[in-house]
Amino acid sequence: MSEIYLDGVVEDVIFTNQENGYTVCTINSHGEPVTLVGIMPYVGEGESIKVQGEWQVHSTFGRQFKVNYFEKKLPTTSAAILRYLSSGAVKGIGPVTAERIVERFGEDALDVIENNPGWLSDIRGISPKRAGEIHDSYVEQFGIRSVMMFCNEFFGAALSVRIFKTYGSAAIDIIKQTPYRLCDDVQGIGFEKADEVAKRLGFSPDCPERVEAGLVHVLNRAAINGGHCYLPKNILVSAAERILGVDESDVDSAVRRLETAAKVKTFEGDCGECCALSDLYSAEAYIAAKLHTLANFKFPYVLQGIEEQIAQLEQKFGIEYAPEQREAIEYAFSGGVTVVTGGPGTGKTTIIKAILEICGILKFSCVLAAPTGRAAQRMYESSGREAKTVHRLLEASVDSFGGHRFARDDENPLSQKVIIIDEMSMVDTYLMCALLRAVKTGSYLILIGDPDQLPPVGPGDCLNDIIGSGMYNVVKLNKIFRQAEQSLIVKNAHAVNRGEMPVLNRRDNDFFFIEKNDNAAIAELLTQLVCTRLPQRYGADPWDEIQVITSMRKSVLGTADLNTAFQRALNPPARDKAEKKYGSVVFREGDKVMQIKNDYDVVWKRGAERGSGVFNGDIGRITDIDTRAETLTIDFDGRMAEYDFSQLEELELAYAVTVHKSQGSEYRMVVIPMYEAASPLMNRKLLYTAITRAREMAVIVGSRAALAKMVANGYVDRRYTALGAMLEAAGRL
């Protein structure tokens, strides 16, 4: 279908999203009223515009014109100029001032504002400063026109608006001269897109700017996709040759330039010469130095009587601590850094409760935190004490460039004496660095986690590096306690972790295996279990108490297809349910969704409480979709958060989630499809992590052979991290 062109004068601006420029307005197009919807930033009443797009029929608002491209045309008559200036589109001009300007300058008013703003100060009520502000606002209004027209060749309207907001009227010159800056400066533009722009602008494939940006891209991808904090030089060269088509000498020269610019750090590692992004290298170096300082702090006192207090707690709670539990509690108050590890049922929660009790006796302030909201909620439920996400603990926000900012740091540290962090296996290098910056020397830092679970989604493997360095008090809990011994979930999780097949023939416990060898049959049974069989047999809520966890995203048993199937069964389309299609996904009112990246700017409210920040792994339900305002509201366990449609890339349907996304969470019932997949997705660490997400029941549906293969595969991809070596080096000082 060929696109249609319309032009007319803006009669009324019904809605504008200031962030992305999405606008709903009406125009008078040759005597006919037309409703326009689309990205039209800074459109104001009285302006003449030309639009390109297509007609569509909205289910609620009827026939309207969807704008794919627009451009402004300056109003030319005195009446049109007066209406435009009176609309408030130009900051500093209201109806009275607009009338005075047009009365004085007539049809030349806009030319005066743009080219001779000093003349405005002759008008009563306009100071020279205000005249300058009027000029700047007007130039911004029409400066975006040229930027949008230029960017339209390369980007969509929303990205073009983001570019203009980043660079202003200088955007065109910046893109023409340094297109690879887009990778660093504008969210949503990666190396590939910037490279495409550069090629179309005539930049050569081996130009220094391209090679430098390409190397940073390779290191970034290694961090994001592989969790690596550095790459050996030979691997970096190989990737650059494949992606950029350049040779080793080009890489060497680019690395030297990047190191001079403090973007890359080179060093000698156990793999020879290595290259790291400077911020990642600095983060690992800081972690090593700060942990060494905390662990070696000479406390001005020696705490006495901890053993007696432990005995009193045993009497109070009617329990007997295992020797390693006693050791962990004693370590917690004898040094600055203590690490406690263990699998399910080994008593990590018992240790947290004991530490809290002793903190109360000693009058030590204490805080609990975990990497995700659900993990923090679990700490609260098991301890009875408030627990925060690490981001909330550090009072995270977003700076003007989209980067993370933490109010708690070296200059404004945490006030608590004892800091307990659970689910440490999920804490990546950047978050660990931010946390340690906020920990005062002389504090007791207690790190609790299960190193046999998956490593962090982000770069690094802090927990395993700290344990492996041998420089800190580490207590490993091995004993499974009596109550946990009765759980087949716990027994089978430990069996899988040892590389042994789980017990599959019990029907009287909390772990079940149902054999199916056809993927389509597995998918069909999953739907029956989640939607009818488990809810009817156990009274389980399929929305909040049953979670499907799978290894991969694609295939008939991946999250994409399973989510579509569960959505169709649990939340089918209906006349009273609004929906929004984003890419290949349909979001519908009532859907279960997950936040898949940290967003510190999302504002939420819970009754009278207000806050900001929704984090990777948070799960909620869509309560409202407003297609006219292009907004979507989600209930995250009572926190009501509003998203505009440009943020939908941060959301996924969550009827089924990957193992990685489930980490740190716990569900009443977990259902796991078992099928043949690529070798990296068929390892026991994935299976162990999935099983340990279940609190009351785990159900595996699928192939016995695939299960056996998963249990037997103990291989885990190596993560290139320098932290272990740095910790050892710090300990030798």
C-alpha positions in Angstrom: 0.0 0.0 0.0 1.5 3.4 -1.0 1.7 6.0 1.6 -0.5 9.1 1.6 0.5 12.7 2.0 -1.7 15.3 3.9 -1.1 18.9 4.9 -3.0 21.3 7.1 -2.9 23.5 10.2 -2.8 22.0 13.7 -6.1 22.8 15.4 -5.7 21.0 18.7 -2.9 19.0 20.4 -4.7 16.3 22.4 -1.7 14.5 23.8 2.1 14.6 23.7 4.6 12.3 25.3 7.5 14.6 26.0 10.0 11.8 26.2 9.6 10.3 22.7 7.5 12.9 20.9 4.5 10.7 20.4 1.6 13.1 19.7 -2.1 12.9 19.1 -3.5 16.1 17.4 -6.1 17.3 14.9 -5.5 19.3 11.8 -7.7 21.2 9.4 -6.7 19.7 6.1 -8.4 21.7 3.4 -11.6 22.2 5.5 -11.7 18.6 6.8 -10.8 17.7 10.4 -8.2 14.9 10.6 -6.9 13.1 13.7 -3.1 12.4 13.5 -1.2 10.0 15.7 2.6 9.3 15.6 6.0 10.7 16.5 5.6 14.5 15.9 7.8 16.3 18.5 7.2 20.0 19.3 4.1 20.3 17.2 1.9 23.2 18.4 -1.4 24.7 17.6 -1.5 27.0 14.6 1.5 25.3 12.9 1.2 24.2 9.3 2.5 20.6 8.9 2.9 18.1 6.1 2.6 14.4 7.0 3.2 11.1 5.3 1.5 7.9 6.5 -1.6 5.8 6.2 -5.2 5.6 7.4 -6.2 3.3 10.1 -9.3 2.5 12.2 -8.9 2.5 16.0 -11.3 0.3 17.9 -12.2 3.1 20.3 -11.3 6.4 18.5 -12.3 5.5 15.0 -10.7 6.6 11.8 -7.3 8.4 12.2 -4.1 9.0 10.2 -1.0 7.2 11.4 2.0 9.4 10.7 5.3 7.8 9.7 7.0 11.1 8.7 6.3 14.8 9.2 7.7 18.2 8.6 6.7 21.6 9.8 5.9 24.5 7.5 6.2 28.0 9.0 2.9 29.9 9.4 3.0 32.8 7.0 0.0 35.1 7.8 -0.2 37.3 10.8 -3.3 35.5 12.0 -1.6 32.1 11.8 1.6 33.4 13.4 -0.5 34.8 16.3 -2.3 31.6 16.8 1.0 29.6 16.8 2.7 31.9 19.2 -0.4 32.1 21.5 -0.5 28.2 21.8 2.5 28.1 24.2 4.6 26.2 21.8 7.5 28.7 22.2 8.6 29.0 25.8 8.3 32.6 27.2 5.5 33.6 24.9 1.9 33.6 26.2 -1.2 35.0 24.4 -0.6 38.6 25.5 3.0 38.6 24.6 2.2 36.9 21.3 -0.3 39.7 20.4 2.2 42.4 21.2 4.9 40.7 19.0 2.6 40.2 16.0 1.2 43.7 16.4 4.7 45.1 16.3 6.3 42.9 13.6 3.3 41.4 11.7 4.3 38.7 9.2 8.0 39.2 10.0 7.5 38.2 13.6 9.1 34.7 13.3 12.0 36.1 11.3 12.7 38.6 14.1 12.5 35.8 16.7 15.0 33.7 14.8 17.4 36.3 13.4 17.0 39.4 15.5 15.8 38.4 18.9 17.3 41.6 20.5 14.5 43.6 18.8 12.0 41.8 21.0 13.3 43.6 24.1 11.7 46.8 22.7 8.3 45.3 23.5 6.9 45.9 27.0 7.4 42.9 29.3 10.3 41.3 27.3 13.8 41.7 28.9 16.9 41.0 26.9 17.3 37.7 28.8 13.7 36.7 28.0 14.3 37.6 24.4 17.2 35.2 24.3 15.2 32.4 25.9 12.4 32.9 23.3 15.0 32.7 20.5 16.5 29.5 21.9 13.1 27.8 22.4 12.0 28.8 18.8 15.3 27.5 17.3 14.8 24.3 19.2 11.3 23.9 17.8 12.5 24.2 14.2 16.0 22.8 14.7 14.6 19.4 15.2 13.0 19.6 11.7 16.4 19.4 9.9 17.6 16.8 12.3 14.6 14.6 11.8 14.8 15.0 8.0 18.5 14.1 8.1 18.0 11.1 10.5 15.0 9.9 8.6 17.4 8.3 6.1 18.9 6.1 8.8 16.6 5.8 11.9 13.0 5.7 12.9 11.2 8.7 14.3 11.6 7.7 18.0 15.4 7.2 17.6 15.7 10.5 15.7 14.0 12.3 18.6 16.4 10.6 21.0 19.4 11.8 18.9 18.1 15.3 18.9 17.6 15.3 22.7 21.2 14.1 23.0 23.0 16.5 20.6 20.5 19.2 19.9 20.9 21.2 16.8 24.5 20.0 16.5 23.3 16.4 15.8 23.8 16.5 12.0 27.4 17.8 12.2 28.2 15.2 14.9 26.8 12.3 13.0 28.6 13.4 9.8 31.9 13.9 11.5 31.9 11.1 14.2 29.1 8.6 13.5 30.6 6.1 15.9 29.8 8.4 18.8 26.2 7.2 18.5 27.2 3.9 20.0 28.4 5.5 23.3 25.9 8.4 23.5 22.5 7.2 22.3 20.6 4.3 23.9 19.3 1.9 21.3 22.0 2.5 18.8 24.7 -0.2 18.7 27.8 -0.6 16.7 26.1 -2.3 13.7 23.7 0.6 13.2 26.4 3.2 13.6 28.6 1.3 11.2 25.8 1.2 8.6 25.5 5.0 9.0 29.2 5.5 8.7 29.4 3.4 5.5 26.6 5.4 3.9 28.5 8.6 4.8 31.6 7.3 3.1 33.8 6.2 6.0 36.3 3.5 4.9 36.2 0.0 6.4 39.7 0.4 8.0 39.4 4.0 9.2 40.7 4.3 12.8 37.3 5.4 14.2 35.7 2.2 12.9 38.3 -0.1 14.2 38.3 1.5 17.7 34.5 1.5 17.9 34.5 -2.1 16.7 37.0 -3.3 19.3 34.9 -1.6 22.1 31.9 -3.4 20.6 33.6 -6.8 20.7 34.6 -6.2 24.4 31.1 -5.0 25.2 29.5 -8.0 23.5 31.9 -10.3 25.4 30.8 -8.8 28.7 27.1 -8.8 27.9 26.8 -12.2 26.2 29.6 -14.1 27.9 30.1 -12.4 31.2 33.8 -11.7 30.4 35.6 -8.9 32.1 38.4 -9.1 29.6 39.5 -11.0 26.5 42.9 -12.5 25.7 44.5 -10.5 22.9 44.4 -13.4 20.4 40.7 -13.8 20.9 40.1 -10.1 20.4 42.2 -10.1 17.2 40.3 -13.1 15.9 36.9 -11.5 16.6 38.0 -8.2 15.0 39.2 -10.0 11.9 35.8 -11.8 11.6 33.6 -8.8 12.4 35.6 -5.9 11.0 37.7 -7.5 8.3 40.9 -5.9 9.7 44.3 -7.5 10.6 46.3 -7.7 13.8 48.3 -4.5 13.0 45.1 -2.5 12.8 44.0 -4.0 16.1 47.4 -3.2 17.8 47.2 0.4 16.7 43.6 0.8 17.7 44.3 -0.7 21.2 47.1 1.7 21.8 44.9 4.6 20.9 42.1 3.4 23.0 44.4 2.9 26.0 45.8 6.4 25.5 42.1 7.6 25.6 41.6 5.5 28.8 38.9 3.4 27.1 40.8 0.1 27.2 43.3 -1.4 29.6 46.0 -3.9 28.6 47.7 -6.2 31.1 49.5 -9.6 31.3 47.2 -12.4 32.5 47.5 -16.2 32.6 46.5 -16.1 28.9 49.2 -13.8 27.9 48.4 -10.2 26.8 44.8 -9.3 27.7 42.5 -6.4 26.9 39.7 -5.1 29.0 37.3 -2.2 29.0 38.8 0.3 31.4 35.7 0.7 33.5 35.5 -3.1 34.0 39.2 -3.4 34.8 38.9 -0.6 37.3 35.9 -2.1 38.9 37.6 -5.4 39.5 40.7 -3.6 40.8 38.5 -1.6 43.2 36.7 -4.8 44.4 40.1 -6.5 45.2 41.5 -3.5 47.0 38.3 -2.8 49.1 37.8 -6.4 50.1 41.4 -6.6 51.2 41.0 -3.4 53.3 37.7 -4.6 54.9 39.1 -8.1 55.7 42.3 -6.7 57.2 40.8 -3.9 59.2 42.2 -4.0 62.8 39.1 -3.6 64.9 39.8 -1.5 68.1 38.0 -4.2 70.1 37.7 -8.0 70.2 34.1 -9.3 70.5 33.9 -11.7 73.4 31.2 -14.2 74.3 30.0 -15.1 70.8 30.1 -18.8 71.7 27.9 -18.2 74.8 25.5 -16.2 72.7 25.2 -19.0 70.2 24.5 -21.4 73.0 21.7 -19.1 74.3 20.2 -19.0 70.8 20.1 -22.8 70.6 18.3 -22.8 73.9 15.9 -20.0 72.8 15.0 -21.6 69.5 15.3 -25.3 70.6 17.8 -26.2 68.0 21.4 -27.4 67.7 23.7 -25.6 65.2 25.9 -27.8 63.1 29.7 -27.2 63.5 29.9 -25.3 60.2 27.0 -23.1 61.2 28.7 -22.2 64.5 31.8 -21.5 62.5 29.9 -19.2 60.1 28.3 -17.2 63.0 31.6 -16.8 64.8 33.4 -15.7 61.6 30.7 -13.1 60.9 31.8 -11.2 64.1 35.5 -11.9 63.9 36.5 -10.4 60.6 35.5 -7.7 58.1 34.5 -10.2 55.3 32.8 -13.6 55.7 31.5 -15.8 52.9 28.9 -18.5 53.6 28.0 -21.0 50.8 25.6 -23.9 50.6 22.9 -25.5 48.6 19.2 -25.8 49.5 18.3 -27.2 52.9 21.8 -26.5 54.4 20.7 -23.8 56.8 21.8 -20.5 55.3 18.6 -18.8 56.6 19.2 -20.2 60.1 22.6 -18.4 60.1 21.1 -15.1 59.0 18.6 -15.3 61.8 21.4 -16.0 64.3 23.4 -13.1 63.1 20.4 -10.8 63.4 19.8 -11.9 67.0 23.4 -11.3 68.0 23.3 -7.9 66.3 20.4 -7.1 68.4 22.2 -8.1 71.6 25.3 -6.1 70.6 23.2 -3.1 69.5 24.8 -3.4 66.0 22.8 -1.9 63.2 22.2 -4.4 60.4 20.8 -4.4 56.9 19.7 -7.2 54.6 19.9 -7.0 50.8 19.7 -9.2 47.7 20.2 -8.6 43.9 16.5 -8.9 43.0 13.2 -7.9 44.4 12.0 -11.4 44.7 15.2 -12.6 46.5 14.8 -9.6 48.9 11.2 -10.6 49.5 12.4 -14.2 50.3 14.9 -12.8 52.9 12.1 -10.8 54.5 9.7 -13.8 54.6 12.3 -16.1 56.1 13.9 -13.6 58.6 11.0 -11.4 59.5 13.3 -8.4 58.9 13.0 -5.8 56.1 15.3 -6.7 53.1 16.1 -4.4 50.2 17.4 -4.9 46.7 21.0 -3.9 46.5 20.0 -1.1 44.1 17.5 0.2 46.6 20.0 -0.1 49.4 22.4 2.0 47.4 19.6 4.5 46.4 20.1 3.9 42.7 18.9 6.3 40.0 19.8 7.2 36.4 21.9 10.2 35.4 21.2 12.5 32.5 23.2 10.2 30.1 21.3 7.1 31.0 24.1 5.7 33.3 23.7 4.4 36.8 24.1 6.7 39.7 24.2 5.6 43.4 23.6 8.0 46.2 25.4 5.7 48.5 29.2 5.6 47.8 32.6 6.5 49.3 31.5 9.9 50.3 28.0 8.9 51.5 28.5 5.3 52.8 25.9 3.0 54.4 25.5 3.7 58.1 24.9 0.0 59.2 27.6 -1.9 61.0 26.6 -5.3 59.6 25.7 -5.8 55.9 24.3 -9.2 54.8 24.0 -9.8 51.1 22.1 -13.0 49.9 22.1 -14.7 46.5 25.7 -13.5 45.9 26.1 -15.7 42.9 23.9 -13.2 41.0 26.0 -10.1 41.8 28.1 -9.0 38.8 31.2 -6.9 38.8 29.6 -3.5 38.4 27.1 -4.1 41.2 29.8 -5.5 43.5 32.0 -2.5 42.9 29.1 -0.1 43.6 28.2 -2.0 46.8 31.7 -2.0 48.2 32.1 1.8 47.5 29.2 2.2 50.0 30.6 -0.1 52.7 32.5 1.7 55.4 35.8 0.3 56.6 35.2 -1.3 60.0 31.9 -2.8 58.9 31.1 -6.5 58.9 30.3 -7.7 55.4 28.6 -11.1 55.1 28.2 -12.6 51.7 25.8 -15.6 51.3 25.3 -17.6 48.2 25.3 -20.8 46.3 28.3 -21.0 43.9 26.8 -24.0 42.1 24.1 -21.9 40.7 24.4 -19.9 37.5 26.8 -17.0 37.4 25.5 -13.4 37.1 23.8 -12.3 33.9 26.2 -9.4 33.9 30.0 -9.5 33.6 32.2 -11.3 36.3 31.8 -14.1 38.7 32.5 -12.4 42.0 31.4 -15.1 44.4 33.4 -17.9 42.8 36.4 -15.5 42.4 36.3 -14.5 46.1 36.0 -18.2 47.2 38.7 -19.4 44.8 41.2 -16.8 45.9 41.6 -18.4 49.3 42.0 -15.0 51.0 38.8 -14.8 53.0 36.9 -16.7 55.7 34.7 -19.1 53.7 32.3 -21.5 55.4 30.7 -24.2 53.2 27.5 -25.7 54.5 27.2 -29.4 53.5 24.7 -30.9 56.0 21.1 -31.2 54.9 18.9 -30.7 57.9 16.1 -33.1 58.9 13.2 -31.1 57.6 14.9 -30.5 54.3 15.9 -34.2 54.1 12.2 -35.1 53.7 12.0 -33.0 50.5 12.8 -34.8 47.3 13.3 -31.4 45.7 16.3 -30.9 48.0 17.6 -34.4 47.7 17.4 -34.4 43.9 18.9 -30.9 43.6 22.0 -32.1 45.5 22.1 -35.3 43.5 22.1 -33.4 40.2 24.8 -31.1 41.6 26.9 -34.2 42.2 26.3 -35.4 38.7 23.9 -38.2 39.8 20.5 -38.9 38.3 17.6 -37.7 40.5 15.0 -40.0 41.9 12.2 -40.2 39.3 9.9 -43.0 40.5 8.4 -41.5 43.6 4.8 -40.4 43.5 4.4 -39.5 47.2 6.6 -36.4 47.5 7.3 -33.0 46.0 9.3 -34.0 42.9 7.7 -35.6 39.8 8.9 -36.7 36.4 6.5 -37.3 33.5 8.1 -38.9 30.5 7.3 -37.5 27.0 9.5 -37.7 24.0 7.8 -35.5 21.5 8.2 -31.8 21.9 4.7 -30.9 20.8 3.3 -33.4 23.3 5.5 -31.9 26.0 4.2 -28.4 25.2 0.6 -29.6 25.3 1.1 -31.3 28.7 2.7 -28.2 30.1 -0.4 -26.2 29.2 -2.6 -28.8 30.9 -0.5 -28.9 34.0 -0.3 -25.1 34.4 -3.8 -24.2 33.4 -5.9 -27.1 34.8 -4.3 -30.1 36.5 -2.1 -28.4 39.1 -4.7 -25.7 40.0 -7.5 -28.3 40.3 -5.4 -30.8 42.3 -3.5 -28.5 44.6 -5.4 -25.2 44.4 -2.4 -23.5 42.9 -2.8 -20.1 41.2 -1.4 -20.4 37.7 -0.6 -16.7 37.7 1.3 -16.3 40.9 2.2 -19.8 42.2 3.2 -21.8 39.2 6.2 -20.9 37.0 7.4 -22.6 33.9 11.2 -22.5 33.6 12.9 -23.5 30.4 16.5 -23.5 29.1 16.1 -21.5 26.0 14.1 -18.7 24.2 13.5 -20.3 20.8 12.0 -23.6 19.7 8.5 -25.0 20.5 9.6 -25.4 24.1 11.4 -22.0 24.4 9.9 -19.0 26.2 8.6 -17.3 23.0 6.4 -20.2 21.9 5.4 -21.3 25.4 4.4 -17.7 26.4 2.2 -17.5 23.3 0.5 -20.8 24.2 0.0 -19.9 27.8 -1.3 -16.5 26.9 -3.8 -18.0 24.5 -5.0 -20.5 27.3 -4.9 -18.2 30.3 -5.6 -14.7 28.9 -7.2 -14.9 25.4 -8.2 -11.8 23.5 -11.6 -10.3 24.5 -13.5 -7.2 23.6 -13.0 -5.6 27.0 -9.2 -6.2 27.0 -7.0 -3.7 25.3 -3.8 -4.9 23.8 -0.6 -3.6 22.1 1.5 -5.5 19.6 5.2 -4.8 19.9 7.4 -6.7 17.4 6.1 -10.3 17.4 4.7 -10.1 21.0 1.1 -9.0 21.9 0.8 -7.5 25.3 -2.7 -7.7 26.7 -4.5 -6.4 29.8 -4.2 -9.2 32.4 -0.9 -10.6 31.0 1.9 -11.8 33.3 5.1 -9.9 32.3 8.7 -9.6 33.4 11.0 -6.6 33.5 14.2 -7.8 31.6 16.6 -4.9 32.4 17.2 -2.5 35.3 15.3 0.7 34.8 15.9 3.2 37.6 13.6 5.8 36.0 10.3 3.9 36.0 8.1 5.7 38.6 5.8 3.6 40.8 3.3 4.2 43.5 1.8 2.0 46.2 -1.0 3.8 48.0 0.6 7.0 49.4 4.1 5.6 48.8 6.1 6.8 45.8 9.3 5.5 44.4 11.3 4.7 41.2 13.1 1.8 39.8 11.9 -1.6 38.4 14.6 -4.2 38.1 15.7 -7.2 35.9 13.5 -10.2 36.9 10.6 -8.3 38.5 7.3 -10.0 37.5 3.9 -8.2 37.4 0.5 -8.1 35.8 -0.7 -5.6 33.1 -3.7 -3.8 34.6 -4.3 -1.2 31.9 -3.3 -0.4 28.3 -4.2 3.1 27.1 -3.7 3.1 23.3 -4.5 6.8 22.9 -1.9 7.9 25.5 0.4 5.0 24.4 0.9 3.9 28.0 0.8 0.6 29.8 0.3 0.1 33.6 1.8 -2.9 35.5 1.2 -4.1 39.0 4.5 -5.3 40.5 3.3 -6.8 43.8 1.3 -3.7 44.7 3.7 -1.2 43.0 1.8 0.4 40.1 4.2 1.4 37.4 3.4 3.2 34.1 5.4 2.6 30.9 5.1 4.4 27.6 5.1 2.2 24.5 8.7 3.1 23.7 9.7 1.1 26.9 8.1 -2.1 25.8 11.5 -3.4 24.8 12.1 -3.8 28.5 9.2 -6.2 29.0 8.5 -9.9 28.1 5.6 -12.2 28.7 6.4 -14.2 31.8 4.2 -17.3 31.8 7.4 -19.1 30.9 10.9 -17.7 31.8 14.5 -18.8 31.2 16.5 -20.4 34.0 18.7 -17.3 34.0 15.7 -15.0 34.5 14.3 -17.2 37.3 17.5 -17.0 39.4 17.0 -15.4 42.8 13.3 -16.1 42.7 11.3 -18.9 44.4 7.9 -20.2 43.3 5.4 -22.5 45.0 5.5 -24.8 42.0 8.0 -25.1 39.1 7.3 -26.9 35.9 10.4 -27.7 33.7 10.3 -29.0 30.1 13.1 -31.4 29.4 14.2 -31.7 25.7 17.3 -31.9 23.5 19.0 -28.6 23.0 22.5 -27.2 22.2 25.2 -28.5 24.5 25.7 -25.2 26.4 22.0 -25.3 27.4 22.3 -29.0 28.5 24.4 -28.7 31.7 23.7 -29.6 35.3 24.2 -26.1 36.6 21.1 -24.9 34.6 19.1 -27.9 35.8 20.2 -27.5 39.5 19.3 -23.8 39.4 15.8 -24.5 37.9 15.0 -27.3 40.4 16.0 -25.1 43.4 13.5 -22.4 42.4 10.7 -24.7 43.6 9.4 -24.3 47.2 6.7 -27.0 47.3 6.8 -28.9 44.1 9.0 -29.5 41.0 7.6 -31.2 37.9 9.9 -32.2 35.0 8.1 -33.1 31.8 10.0 -34.6 28.9 12.8 -36.9 27.7 14.6 -39.1 30.2 17.6 -39.2 27.8 17.8 -35.4 27.7 17.6 -35.3 31.5 20.5 -37.8 31.8 22.6 -35.8 29.3 21.9 -32.6 31.3 23.0 -34.3 34.6 26.1 -35.7 33.1 27.3 -32.5 31.5 29.2 -30.6 34.2 31.0 -28.3 31.7 30.7 -24.6 32.3 32.1 -22.0 29.9 35.0 -20.1 31.4 34.6 -16.5 32.2 37.6 -14.3 31.7 37.9 -12.4 35.0 40.9 -10.8 36.6 39.4 -10.5 40.1 40.8 -13.8 41.4 44.4 -12.9 40.5 43.9 -9.4 41.9 42.6 -10.7 45.2 45.5 -13.1 45.5 48.0 -10.2 44.7 46.3 -8.0 47.2 46.6 -10.7 49.9 50.3 -11.1 49.3 51.0 -7.4 50.0 
